[in-house]
Amino acid sequence: MTDTLLRFAGVSHSFGSVLAVDEVSLAIRRGEVFSLLGPSGCGKTTLLRICAGFQRPDRGRIILDGADLTDLPPEKRQVNTVFQNYALFPHLNVFDNIAFGLRIARRPEAEVRREVGRMLELTDMGEHAGKRVEAISGGQKQRVAIARALINRPLVLLLDEPLAALDLKLRQRMLVELDSIHDEVGITFLYVTHDQGEAMSISDTIAVMNRGRVEQIGSPAEIYEAPQSSFVAAFIGDTNFFDGAVREADGDYCRVAIEGFADVLLFNDKKVRPGGAVHLSLRPEKLLILQEPPPAGEERRNTVRGIVEEVVYLGAATKYWVRVGEYRLAVYRQHRRFLLDEKPIKWGDSVWLNWHADDGYMLERYSEADEELLSLPDTGFEAEAGSPPGPAPEEGK
Ligand code: ATP
């Protein structure tokens, strides 16, 4: 790709017997926000440190703007890092922290003042310029760290979990600010996070990492709507998994037998033949939860009957757990006019779930090691496989 600014070519690194980064190749475009996203220990920080020059890879090359950086020391690379813990100089005030890089480079004082002024304005820190760094808040410290890194005009700004130390509200605000700083300076951002919401909101491109490898690279929508593995489907957002076997295959669609369901119609993008096994992912918001049977009509929709086992009110939406045979399905219903045009759905209610055949996604089944990694509080699907069957609902329409 001609527009590539930063390239990781076959990069691997081990710490003793731990293979932290395994044959990673990435192409990061000039000006984009590119995120490395994955669970703790997947190798994203190691990859960032390799790019910054703090860690030499065992194998592979790092190419920045056409030049090979792999053997250069950190100070010779046109990249700067913003760390989670800010790493500011406590004995210097805000102005002097930001000015540090230019002073080390022995730039004329007039230029230092002009550039620091520009950075103070960019990060909205002008009124705090004379304060000691202990006297400013966490969010302000992070802005100083960003200003201090940007003042050197790096080609790439490396951000290592930059918002992790902030509380939720501040994190959301800083994310918007980071986005507008990025729009203003136009510098390429390489952003490391384990927080999928953060990565989805700020990134042009996301690389999802798992155990040292890149599982998928794509835009936030591609990663969410078209996951290429069960790991990605479960790590990014919430999903329901099913196992079944194709009963009939006809053109683009197939009918899949799933325990406890009437045959499910599914888009057959993998062209699985009758008898073939299918592992299916279905996002909770794609399921419509209804208190009456849906009107007959659109032939490509699936309907199944279940019993509500749990209701979790989340504010903007309610999450329901619905028992269908041996499965517990997560379903989201967004509120529009709560209690005005929505009859509440309660624990124990009998409901119909309805979804379009195109919204189920065929994937490879996740490995046992992935299953363990994915037992994270946000994935919400871990109960399915082994959960005891509840009351047997009637199947089908
Ligand atoms: P986190 O979000 O928890 O920081 P990460 O995805 O950034 O995780 P890394 O910090 O890159 O992951 O670590 C990848 C693997 O390498 C982990 O198994 C980790 O324990 C190991 N590792 C990282 N740094 C070192 C080190 N200096 N010495 C030994 N092992 C290390």
Boltz pocket constraint, residues with backbone or C-beta under 6 A from the ligand:
constraints:
  - pocket:
      binder: B
      contacts: [[A, 15], [A, 18], [A, 19], [A, 20], [A, 38], [A, 39], [A, 40], [A, 41], [A, 42], [A, 43], [A, 44], [A, 45], [A, 46], [A, 47], [A, 194]]
      max_distance: 6.0
